[in-house]
Amino acid sequence: MLKLLRHKGFNKKILWAVAIVIILSFGFFGSANYLTRSNQFTHFGEIFGKKISREDFLKAYKNTEIQALLRHGNNYSQVREFLNLESETWDRLILLHKAKRQGIKIPDEEVIETIQKTPFFQRNNQFDSLLYKNILRYSLQITPRAFEESIRDLLTIAELVQQASADVTVTDDEIFKEYKRANEKVRISYLLETPDQHTNAVNVTEKEIQEYYENNKSKFYIPPTVNVDFIKFTFPDMDEENLRAIQTAKAAEEKGTNDPNQPTSKELMDELNEAYEGQKETVREQVHSMYADLIDTPDLNVIAKKNNLDVQSSGYFSFEKPNFQLGWSYDNLKKIFDLEINKIAEPFESNSAMHLVQMKQKRTAYIPEYNEAKEKARTDVQLQKARKITEEKTKEYLSNIMEEMNKSETKDFTKTIKKVGLTLNQTPNFNRGQYLPVVGISKEFQDAAFRLNTEYRISGVVETPKGFCILHLDEYIPINQKKYNEEKENTKKQLLTQKQSDVVTAFLSRLRQQAQLVNNLEKWRQEEAALAAEEEEQEQ
C-alpha cells in the first residue's frame, strides 16, 4: 500500500475523474463472470494494433467494475443492469494507451488524496485506514496495491481528458445567451385540437387495415414474455402502538416537555427497528427453509399446500414492460427471465416481502399474424386519419381567427377565440423545459412559444404529441439583470463544464476510431458455449 495516506486538499482532477467515468457509462450491463475459461482465443481483442490478452482485459474489467461500484454506491445493484462495463473497459484501455503515449504520470500524492476523499473509506468524515483495508479485502476483493494502481489509472485518464479540453473557454455573450435561454419566461394562451375529438368521424376499411399491417409489421413486434407462479411472504407491519409512542416522545422533545428519565424518540425508534428486523429475519429463515425443501420437490403448489399458502400467477409480461405491481427490481427480473421452465429462483426480497418464484411458461419474441394484430392496426390507422382531420381543422380555425382579428381594431385574441366559438387554454408563466398542465412537456410547443414576440404574437399551426395548437403570446417576462449579475459566475461554470464535456466526448469518439478496436469477446463466447455443450454431452 502507498506508505501512509495523508490528508491533503481536494484536487480538481478528482472532479474530472468523476466526470469522465460518467461520460463512459451507457448501454446495458455485461458480466465478465464467464470470461475466465480458456479456449482457442489467446487474446480478447486489439487496440492500436496491439493485442489485448485475456489477463489484461480481465484486470481492466475488474477495475472498471470497482469504479462503477464506488461511483454508484448503494444504488449499484439497481443500476448495474444499465451499465455496459465491457464497453467501458475497452474505453479505459484505449484512453490509458493514449495517456502512456503522451507520457502522463500521476504522483503518489494525487492517488492518496483521491482515496482519502472517497466516502466509502471515511468514518466520521475522516479517512479510516482499517475500514479502507477491510473494504478492499472483503467487499472489493482486491489488494491495496492493485486498487491504488486502478485509482492511478483513473487519474491518468482524468489528466488526459483535462488536457484535451484545456483550451475551452466561454465568452460573455455565450454566458448571457445561456442564462437568458434558461431563465426568460412567457405566458401563452392557446387553442388545442386533439385527434380523439375526431375519431368518431373516421371510417376505416379492411383493405386499409391490411395494407397498414403489411407495411408496418415491425410495429407489432412482441418481445419475449414469461409467466411465473410465486408465493409472497409479506413482512409484518411495524407496531402502531409503538409508532404512536415515538411520535408522542418526539413531540414532547420539540416542545421541551419530555421526561429525561424516559427513553428518547431516537432510542425508542432504534429499539423498534431492532425488533422489526428480528421479525423480518424470522420470515427470511422460514422462506429459505422452504426453498431448501423445493430442491427435492420443485413445485410451489406442494409447499403452498403444506404451509397453507396461496400460489399466485404473474400473467405474461416482458422484461421491457414488466408487471410493476409485483414490486420486483430489474436485477431480480433478469434472474427470473434467465430461469428454465419449472425452475425456481433463489428467494429474494422486495421492500415489503420475500418471494419464491417458479418459471411456468415462456414465449419467444414474435410478430403476430394479421388476425391477432388486427385491432391494434385498426386503432393505428384510425388515429392517423384522425390526426390528419385534426390538422386540417386547426388550419381552418387559424384562418378564421386571423380573419376576425383583421376585422377588429383591438386585435384581442381572447375575444376573437370566444367569438368564433372555440375553447381557450392558458399556461402559467413558464421557462424552457417546464411541465405544463394539459400540454405536458412538449419541445414543439415550447419552441413555438419562445419564437413569438411583440411583433408576431400568434403562431402558425403547431403539432405536438397531444394534438395541434395555435399559440398566442400573452406576456414575455425577461431576465432580472441584477439576478443575472449575481448568478453569472455560476452560469459560466455550468456552461464551461458542458462545453468541456462536449469536447471530451468528441475526443473519445476520435480515439475510438483511431484505435481500430478488434473485439473478440462475442467469438470467445460462442467458442465457450460450444466447449460447455461438448463437456455436458461427454458427462451424459
Contacts in CASP RR format, 6 or more apart in sequence:
PFRMAT RR
TARGET T0000
AUTHOR 0000-0000-0000
METHOD contacts of the structure
MODEL  1
MLKLLRHKGFNKKILWAVAIVIILSFGFFGSANYLTRSNQFTHFGEIFGK
KISREDFLKAYKNTEIQALLRHGNNYSQVREFLNLESETWDRLILLHKAK
RQGIKIPDEEVIETIQKTPFFQRNNQFDSLLYKNILRYSLQITPRAFEES
IRDLLTIAELVQQASADVTVTDDEIFKEYKRANEKVRISYLLETPDQHTN
AVNVTEKEIQEYYENNKSKFYIPPTVNVDFIKFTFPDMDEENLRAIQTAK
AAEEKGTNDPNQPTSKELMDELNEAYEGQKETVREQVHSMYADLIDTPDL
NVIAKKNNLDVQSSGYFSFEKPNFQLGWSYDNLKKIFDLEINKIAEPFES
NSAMHLVQMKQKRTAYIPEYNEAKEKARTDVQLQKARKITEEKTKEYLSN
IMEEMNKSETKDFTKTIKKVGLTLNQTPNFNRGQYLPVVGISKEFQDAAF
RLNTEYRISGVVETPKGFCILHLDEYIPINQKKYNEEKENTKKQLLTQKQ
SDVVTAFLSRLRQQAQLVNNLEKWRQEEAALAAEEEEQEQ
1 133 0 8 1.000
1 144 0 8 1.000
1 145 0 8 1.000
1 148 0 8 1.000
2 108 0 8 1.000
2 111 0 8 1.000
2 112 0 8 1.000
2 144 0 8 1.000
2 148 0 8 1.000
3 108 0 8 1.000
5 112 0 8 1.000
5 115 0 8 1.000
5 116 0 8 1.000
5 127 0 8 1.000
5 129 0 8 1.000
5 132 0 8 1.000
6 109 0 8 1.000
6 112 0 8 1.000
6 116 0 8 1.000
7 113 0 8 1.000
7 116 0 8 1.000
7 127 0 8 1.000
8 109 0 8 1.000
8 112 0 8 1.000
8 113 0 8 1.000
8 116 0 8 1.000
9 113 0 8 1.000
10 113 0 8 1.000
10 117 0 8 1.000
11 110 0 8 1.000
11 113 0 8 1.000
11 114 0 8 1.000
12 162 0 8 1.000
13 110 0 8 1.000
13 155 0 8 1.000
13 158 0 8 1.000
13 159 0 8 1.000
13 162 0 8 1.000
14 113 0 8 1.000
14 114 0 8 1.000
14 117 0 8 1.000
14 155 0 8 1.000
14 158 0 8 1.000
16 158 0 8 1.000
16 159 0 8 1.000
16 161 0 8 1.000
16 162 0 8 1.000
17 114 0 8 1.000
17 154 0 8 1.000
17 155 0 8 1.000
17 157 0 8 1.000
17 158 0 8 1.000
18 71 0 8 1.000
19 158 0 8 1.000
19 161 0 8 1.000
19 497 0 8 1.000
19 501 0 8 1.000
19 504 0 8 1.000
20 157 0 8 1.000
20 158 0 8 1.000
20 161 0 8 1.000
20 504 0 8 1.000
21 67 0 8 1.000
21 68 0 8 1.000
21 71 0 8 1.000
21 88 0 8 1.000
21 154 0 8 1.000
22 71 0 8 1.000
23 501 0 8 1.000
23 504 0 8 1.000
23 505 0 8 1.000
23 508 0 8 1.000
24 87 0 8 1.000
24 88 0 8 1.000
24 91 0 8 1.000
24 92 0 8 1.000
24 508 0 8 1.000
25 68 0 8 1.000
25 83 0 8 1.000
25 84 0 8 1.000
25 88 0 8 1.000
26 84 0 8 1.000
26 87 0 8 1.000
27 82 0 8 1.000
27 83 0 8 1.000
27 84 0 8 1.000
27 87 0 8 1.000
28 81 0 8 1.000
28 82 0 8 1.000
28 83 0 8 1.000
28 84 0 8 1.000
29 80 0 8 1.000
29 81 0 8 1.000
29 82 0 8 1.000
29 83 0 8 1.000
29 84 0 8 1.000
29 85 0 8 1.000
30 83 0 8 1.000
30 84 0 8 1.000
30 85 0 8 1.000
30 86 0 8 1.000
31 85 0 8 1.000
32 58 0 8 1.000
32 61 0 8 1.000
32 62 0 8 1.000
32 65 0 8 1.000
32 85 0 8 1.000
32 86 0 8 1.000
34 525 0 8 1.000
34 528 0 8 1.000
35 44 0 8 1.000
35 54 0 8 1.000
35 57 0 8 1.000
35 58 0 8 1.000
35 61 0 8 1.000
35 521 0 8 1.000
35 524 0 8 1.000
36 58 0 8 1.000
37 528 0 8 1.000
37 531 0 8 1.000
38 54 0 8 1.000
39 524 0 8 1.000
39 527 0 8 1.000
39 528 0 8 1.000
39 531 0 8 1.000
40 527 0 8 1.000
41 54 0 8 1.000
41 520 0 8 1.000
41 523 0 8 1.000
41 524 0 8 1.000
41 527 0 8 1.000
42 51 0 8 1.000
42 53 0 8 1.000
42 54 0 8 1.000
43 51 0 8 1.000
43 52 0 8 1.000
43 53 0 8 1.000
43 54 0 8 1.000
43 520 0 8 1.000
44 52 0 8 1.000
44 53 0 8 1.000
44 54 0 8 1.000
44 57 0 8 1.000
44 519 0 8 1.000
44 520 0 8 1.000
44 521 0 8 1.000
44 524 0 8 1.000
45 51 0 8 1.000
45 52 0 8 1.000
45 57 0 8 1.000
45 517 0 8 1.000
45 518 0 8 1.000
45 519 0 8 1.000
45 520 0 8 1.000
45 521 0 8 1.000
46 52 0 8 1.000
46 516 0 8 1.000
46 517 0 8 1.000
46 518 0 8 1.000
47 90 0 8 1.000
47 93 0 8 1.000
47 94 0 8 1.000
47 97 0 8 1.000
47 515 0 8 1.000
47 516 0 8 1.000
47 517 0 8 1.000
47 518 0 8 1.000
48 94 0 8 1.000
48 97 0 8 1.000
48 514 0 8 1.000
48 515 0 8 1.000
48 516 0 8 1.000
49 516 0 8 1.000
49 518 0 8 1.000
50 97 0 8 1.000
52 93 0 8 1.000
56 93 0 8 1.000
57 89 0 8 1.000
57 93 0 8 1.000
60 89 0 8 1.000
60 92 0 8 1.000
60 93 0 8 1.000
61 85 0 8 1.000
61 86 0 8 1.000
61 89 0 8 1.000
62 142 0 8 1.000
63 92 0 8 1.000
63 150 0 8 1.000
63 153 0 8 1.000
63 154 0 8 1.000
64 85 0 8 1.000
64 88 0 8 1.000
64 89 0 8 1.000
64 92 0 8 1.000
65 85 0 8 1.000
66 140 0 8 1.000
66 142 0 8 1.000
66 147 0 8 1.000
66 150 0 8 1.000
67 150 0 8 1.000
67 154 0 8 1.000
68 76 0 8 1.000
68 80 0 8 1.000
68 83 0 8 1.000
68 85 0 8 1.000
68 88 0 8 1.000
69 76 0 8 1.000
69 140 0 8 1.000
70 118 0 8 1.000
70 120 0 8 1.000
72 79 0 8 1.000
72 80 0 8 1.000
73 120 0 8 1.000
77 329 0 8 1.000
77 331 0 8 1.000
78 329 0 8 1.000
78 330 0 8 1.000
78 331 0 8 1.000
80 331 0 8 1.000
81 330 0 8 1.000
81 331 0 8 1.000
81 334 0 8 1.000
86 521 0 8 1.000
90 517 0 8 1.000
90 519 0 8 1.000
91 508 0 8 1.000
91 512 0 8 1.000
92 153 0 8 1.000
92 157 0 8 1.000
94 511 0 8 1.000
94 512 0 8 1.000
94 515 0 8 1.000
94 517 0 8 1.000
95 156 0 8 1.000
95 157 0 8 1.000
95 160 0 8 1.000
95 161 0 8 1.000
95 508 0 8 1.000
95 511 0 8 1.000
96 153 0 8 1.000
96 156 0 8 1.000
96 157 0 8 1.000
97 515 0 8 1.000
98 160 0 8 1.000
98 511 0 8 1.000
99 156 0 8 1.000
99 157 0 8 1.000
99 159 0 8 1.000
99 160 0 8 1.000
102 160 0 8 1.000
102 163 0 8 1.000
104 156 0 8 1.000
104 159 0 8 1.000
104 160 0 8 1.000
104 163 0 8 1.000
105 156 0 8 1.000
106 152 0 8 1.000
106 155 0 8 1.000
106 156 0 8 1.000
106 159 0 8 1.000
110 155 0 8 1.000
111 148 0 8 1.000
111 151 0 8 1.000
111 152 0 8 1.000
111 155 0 8 1.000
114 151 0 8 1.000
114 154 0 8 1.000
114 155 0 8 1.000
115 121 0 8 1.000
115 127 0 8 1.000
115 132 0 8 1.000
115 148 0 8 1.000
115 151 0 8 1.000
116 127 0 8 1.000
120 135 0 8 1.000
121 127 0 8 1.000
121 128 0 8 1.000
121 131 0 8 1.000
121 132 0 8 1.000
121 135 0 8 1.000
122 128 0 8 1.000
122 131 0 8 1.000
123 131 0 8 1.000
132 144 0 8 1.000
133 144 0 8 1.000
136 142 0 8 1.000
136 143 0 8 1.000
136 144 0 8 1.000
136 147 0 8 1.000
140 147 0 8 1.000
142 150 0 8 1.000
161 504 0 8 1.000
161 507 0 8 1.000
161 508 0 8 1.000
164 503 0 8 1.000
164 504 0 8 1.000
164 507 0 8 1.000
165 499 0 8 1.000
165 500 0 8 1.000
165 503 0 8 1.000
165 504 0 8 1.000
165 507 0 8 1.000
168 496 0 8 1.000
168 499 0 8 1.000
168 500 0 8 1.000
168 503 0 8 1.000
169 496 0 8 1.000
170 492 0 8 1.000
170 495 0 8 1.000
170 496 0 8 1.000
170 499 0 8 1.000
174 495 0 8 1.000
175 488 0 8 1.000
175 491 0 8 1.000
175 492 0 8 1.000
175 495 0 8 1.000
176 484 0 8 1.000
178 491 0 8 1.000
178 494 0 8 1.000
178 495 0 8 1.000
179 479 0 8 1.000
179 484 0 8 1.000
179 487 0 8 1.000
179 488 0 8 1.000
179 491 0 8 1.000
180 479 0 8 1.000
181 432 0 8 1.000
182 431 0 8 1.000
182 432 0 8 1.000
182 491 0 8 1.000
183 431 0 8 1.000
183 479 0 8 1.000
183 480 0 8 1.000
183 483 0 8 1.000
183 484 0 8 1.000
184 431 0 8 1.000
184 450 0 8 1.000
184 476 0 8 1.000
184 477 0 8 1.000
184 478 0 8 1.000
184 479 0 8 1.000
185 429 0 8 1.000
185 430 0 8 1.000
185 431 0 8 1.000
185 476 0 8 1.000
185 477 0 8 1.000
186 427 0 8 1.000
186 429 0 8 1.000
186 430 0 8 1.000
186 449 0 8 1.000
186 450 0 8 1.000
186 452 0 8 1.000
186 473 0 8 1.000
186 474 0 8 1.000
186 475 0 8 1.000
186 476 0 8 1.000
186 477 0 8 1.000
187 426 0 8 1.000
187 427 0 8 1.000
187 428 0 8 1.000
187 429 0 8 1.000
187 430 0 8 1.000
187 473 0 8 1.000
187 474 0 8 1.000
187 475 0 8 1.000
187 477 0 8 1.000
188 426 0 8 1.000
188 427 0 8 1.000
188 449 0 8 1.000
188 452 0 8 1.000
188 471 0 8 1.000
188 472 0 8 1.000
188 473 0 8 1.000
188 474 0 8 1.000
189 413 0 8 1.000
189 414 0 8 1.000
189 417 0 8 1.000
189 424 0 8 1.000
189 425 0 8 1.000
189 426 0 8 1.000
189 427 0 8 1.000
189 471 0 8 1.000
189 472 0 8 1.000
189 474 0 8 1.000
190 424 0 8 1.000
190 425 0 8 1.000
190 426 0 8 1.000
190 427 0 8 1.000
190 439 0 8 1.000
190 445 0 8 1.000
190 469 0 8 1.000
190 470 0 8 1.000
190 471 0 8 1.000
190 472 0 8 1.000
191 394 0 8 1.000
191 397 0 8 1.000
191 401 0 8 1.000
191 417 0 8 1.000
191 422 0 8 1.000
191 423 0 8 1.000
191 424 0 8 1.000
191 425 0 8 1.000
191 469 0 8 1.000
191 470 0 8 1.000
192 425 0 8 1.000
192 438 0 8 1.000
192 439 0 8 1.000
192 464 0 8 1.000
192 466 0 8 1.000
192 467 0 8 1.000
192 468 0 8 1.000
192 469 0 8 1.000
193 390 0 8 1.000
193 393 0 8 1.000
193 394 0 8 1.000
193 397 0 8 1.000
193 467 0 8 1.000
193 468 0 8 1.000
193 469 0 8 1.000
194 390 0 8 1.000
194 466 0 8 1.000
194 467 0 8 1.000
195 383 0 8 1.000
195 386 0 8 1.000
195 387 0 8 1.000
195 389 0 8 1.000
195 390 0 8 1.000
195 467 0 8 1.000
196 386 0 8 1.000
197 390 0 8 1.000
198 386 0 8 1.000
198 389 0 8 1.000
198 390 0 8 1.000
198 393 0 8 1.000
199 382 0 8 1.000
199 383 0 8 1.000
199 386 0 8 1.000
201 386 0 8 1.000
201 389 0 8 1.000
202 382 0 8 1.000
202 385 0 8 1.000
202 386 0 8 1.000
202 389 0 8 1.000
204 378 0 8 1.000
204 381 0 8 1.000
204 382 0 8 1.000
204 385 0 8 1.000
208 381 0 8 1.000
209 374 0 8 1.000
209 377 0 8 1.000
209 378 0 8 1.000
209 381 0 8 1.000
210 370 0 8 1.000
210 377 0 8 1.000
212 377 0 8 1.000
212 380 0 8 1.000
212 381 0 8 1.000
213 220 0 8 1.000
213 370 0 8 1.000
213 373 0 8 1.000
213 374 0 8 1.000
213 377 0 8 1.000
216 377 0 8 1.000
216 380 0 8 1.000
217 367 0 8 1.000
218 367 0 8 1.000
219 380 0 8 1.000
220 367 0 8 1.000
220 368 0 8 1.000
220 373 0 8 1.000
220 376 0 8 1.000
220 377 0 8 1.000
221 365 0 8 1.000
221 366 0 8 1.000
221 367 0 8 1.000
222 318 0 8 1.000
222 363 0 8 1.000
222 365 0 8 1.000
222 366 0 8 1.000
222 367 0 8 1.000
222 368 0 8 1.000
223 318 0 8 1.000
223 319 0 8 1.000
223 320 0 8 1.000
223 321 0 8 1.000
223 365 0 8 1.000
224 318 0 8 1.000
224 319 0 8 1.000
224 337 0 8 1.000
224 362 0 8 1.000
224 363 0 8 1.000
224 364 0 8 1.000
224 365 0 8 1.000
225 316 0 8 1.000
225 317 0 8 1.000
225 318 0 8 1.000
225 362 0 8 1.000
225 363 0 8 1.000
226 314 0 8 1.000
226 316 0 8 1.000
226 317 0 8 1.000
226 318 0 8 1.000
226 336 0 8 1.000
226 337 0 8 1.000
226 359 0 8 1.000
226 361 0 8 1.000
226 362 0 8 1.000
226 363 0 8 1.000
227 313 0 8 1.000
227 314 0 8 1.000
227 315 0 8 1.000
227 316 0 8 1.000
227 317 0 8 1.000
227 360 0 8 1.000
227 361 0 8 1.000
227 362 0 8 1.000
228 313 0 8 1.000
228 314 0 8 1.000
228 315 0 8 1.000
228 336 0 8 1.000
228 339 0 8 1.000
228 357 0 8 1.000
228 358 0 8 1.000
228 359 0 8 1.000
228 360 0 8 1.000
229 300 0 8 1.000
229 301 0 8 1.000
229 311 0 8 1.000
229 312 0 8 1.000
229 313 0 8 1.000
229 314 0 8 1.000
229 357 0 8 1.000
229 358 0 8 1.000
229 360 0 8 1.000
230 300 0 8 1.000
230 311 0 8 1.000
230 312 0 8 1.000
230 313 0 8 1.000
230 314 0 8 1.000
230 326 0 8 1.000
230 355 0 8 1.000
230 356 0 8 1.000
230 357 0 8 1.000
230 358 0 8 1.000
231 300 0 8 1.000
231 303 0 8 1.000
231 304 0 8 1.000
231 309 0 8 1.000
231 310 0 8 1.000
231 311 0 8 1.000
231 312 0 8 1.000
231 355 0 8 1.000
231 356 0 8 1.000
232 312 0 8 1.000
232 353 0 8 1.000
232 354 0 8 1.000
232 355 0 8 1.000
233 283 0 8 1.000
233 286 0 8 1.000
233 287 0 8 1.000
233 353 0 8 1.000
233 354 0 8 1.000
233 355 0 8 1.000
233 356 0 8 1.000
234 352 0 8 1.000
234 353 0 8 1.000
235 279 0 8 1.000
235 280 0 8 1.000
235 283 0 8 1.000
235 352 0 8 1.000
235 353 0 8 1.000
235 354 0 8 1.000
236 276 0 8 1.000
236 279 0 8 1.000
236 280 0 8 1.000
236 283 0 8 1.000
238 272 0 8 1.000
238 276 0 8 1.000
239 272 0 8 1.000
239 275 0 8 1.000
242 268 0 8 1.000
242 272 0 8 1.000
243 272 0 8 1.000
245 268 0 8 1.000
246 265 0 8 1.000
246 268 0 8 1.000
246 269 0 8 1.000
246 272 0 8 1.000
247 265 0 8 1.000
249 258 0 8 1.000
249 262 0 8 1.000
249 263 0 8 1.000
249 264 0 8 1.000
249 265 0 8 1.000
249 268 0 8 1.000
250 265 0 8 1.000
252 258 0 8 1.000
252 259 0 8 1.000
253 264 0 8 1.000
253 265 0 8 1.000
258 264 0 8 1.000
263 271 0 8 1.000
283 354 0 8 1.000
284 347 0 8 1.000
284 349 0 8 1.000
284 354 0 8 1.000
287 347 0 8 1.000
287 354 0 8 1.000
287 356 0 8 1.000
288 347 0 8 1.000
290 303 0 8 1.000
290 307 0 8 1.000
290 356 0 8 1.000
291 344 0 8 1.000
291 346 0 8 1.000
291 347 0 8 1.000
291 356 0 8 1.000
293 303 0 8 1.000
294 300 0 8 1.000
294 303 0 8 1.000
294 344 0 8 1.000
294 356 0 8 1.000
297 303 0 8 1.000
298 342 0 8 1.000
298 343 0 8 1.000
298 344 0 8 1.000
298 358 0 8 1.000
299 358 0 8 1.000
300 311 0 8 1.000
300 344 0 8 1.000
300 356 0 8 1.000
300 358 0 8 1.000
301 311 0 8 1.000
303 309 0 8 1.000
303 356 0 8 1.000
304 310 0 8 1.000
304 311 0 8 1.000
313 360 0 8 1.000
314 323 0 8 1.000
314 326 0 8 1.000
315 323 0 8 1.000
316 361 0 8 1.000
316 363 0 8 1.000
317 323 0 8 1.000
319 333 0 8 1.000
319 334 0 8 1.000
319 337 0 8 1.000
322 328 0 8 1.000
322 330 0 8 1.000
322 333 0 8 1.000
327 350 0 8 1.000
327 351 0 8 1.000
328 336 0 8 1.000
328 348 0 8 1.000
328 350 0 8 1.000
328 355 0 8 1.000
329 350 0 8 1.000
332 345 0 8 1.000
332 348 0 8 1.000
332 350 0 8 1.000
332 355 0 8 1.000
335 345 0 8 1.000
335 346 0 8 1.000
335 348 0 8 1.000
336 345 0 8 1.000
336 357 0 8 1.000
336 359 0 8 1.000
339 345 0 8 1.000
339 357 0 8 1.000
339 359 0 8 1.000
340 359 0 8 1.000
341 359 0 8 1.000
341 360 0 8 1.000
341 361 0 8 1.000
341 362 0 8 1.000
342 358 0 8 1.000
342 359 0 8 1.000
342 360 0 8 1.000
343 358 0 8 1.000
343 359 0 8 1.000
344 356 0 8 1.000
344 357 0 8 1.000
344 358 0 8 1.000
344 359 0 8 1.000
345 356 0 8 1.000
345 357 0 8 1.000
345 358 0 8 1.000
345 359 0 8 1.000
347 354 0 8 1.000
347 355 0 8 1.000
347 356 0 8 1.000
348 354 0 8 1.000
348 355 0 8 1.000
348 357 0 8 1.000
349 355 0 8 1.000
367 373 0 8 1.000
370 377 0 8 1.000
387 467 0 8 1.000
390 467 0 8 1.000
390 468 0 8 1.000
391 461 0 8 1.000
391 463 0 8 1.000
391 468 0 8 1.000
393 468 0 8 1.000
394 461 0 8 1.000
394 468 0 8 1.000
394 469 0 8 1.000
394 470 0 8 1.000
395 461 0 8 1.000
397 420 0 8 1.000
397 422 0 8 1.000
397 470 0 8 1.000
398 460 0 8 1.000
398 461 0 8 1.000
398 470 0 8 1.000
400 420 0 8 1.000
401 413 0 8 1.000
401 416 0 8 1.000
401 417 0 8 1.000
401 420 0 8 1.000
401 422 0 8 1.000
401 458 0 8 1.000
401 470 0 8 1.000
402 458 0 8 1.000
404 416 0 8 1.000
404 419 0 8 1.000
404 420 0 8 1.000
405 411 0 8 1.000
405 413 0 8 1.000
405 416 0 8 1.000
405 458 0 8 1.000
408 415 0 8 1.000
408 416 0 8 1.000
413 457 0 8 1.000
413 458 0 8 1.000
413 472 0 8 1.000
414 424 0 8 1.000
417 423 0 8 1.000
417 424 0 8 1.000
418 424 0 8 1.000
425 438 0 8 1.000
426 474 0 8 1.000
427 436 0 8 1.000
427 437 0 8 1.000
427 439 0 8 1.000
427 449 0 8 1.000
428 436 0 8 1.000
428 437 0 8 1.000
429 475 0 8 1.000
429 477 0 8 1.000
430 436 0 8 1.000
430 446 0 8 1.000
432 446 0 8 1.000
432 450 0 8 1.000
433 441 0 8 1.000
433 446 0 8 1.000
434 441 0 8 1.000
435 441 0 8 1.000
436 442 0 8 1.000
436 445 0 8 1.000
438 466 0 8 1.000
439 445 0 8 1.000
439 464 0 8 1.000
439 466 0 8 1.000
439 469 0 8 1.000
440 466 0 8 1.000
442 464 0 8 1.000
442 465 0 8 1.000
442 466 0 8 1.000
444 462 0 8 1.000
444 463 0 8 1.000
444 464 0 8 1.000
445 462 0 8 1.000
445 464 0 8 1.000
445 469 0 8 1.000
445 471 0 8 1.000
448 459 0 8 1.000
448 460 0 8 1.000
448 462 0 8 1.000
448 469 0 8 1.000
448 471 0 8 1.000
449 459 0 8 1.000
449 471 0 8 1.000
449 473 0 8 1.000
451 459 0 8 1.000
452 458 0 8 1.000
452 459 0 8 1.000
452 471 0 8 1.000
452 472 0 8 1.000
452 473 0 8 1.000
453 473 0 8 1.000
453 476 0 8 1.000
454 473 0 8 1.000
454 476 0 8 1.000
457 472 0 8 1.000
457 473 0 8 1.000
458 470 0 8 1.000
458 471 0 8 1.000
458 472 0 8 1.000
458 473 0 8 1.000
459 469 0 8 1.000
459 470 0 8 1.000
459 471 0 8 1.000
459 472 0 8 1.000
460 470 0 8 1.000
460 471 0 8 1.000
461 468 0 8 1.000
461 469 0 8 1.000
461 470 0 8 1.000
462 468 0 8 1.000
462 469 0 8 1.000
462 470 0 8 1.000
462 471 0 8 1.000
463 469 0 8 1.000
END
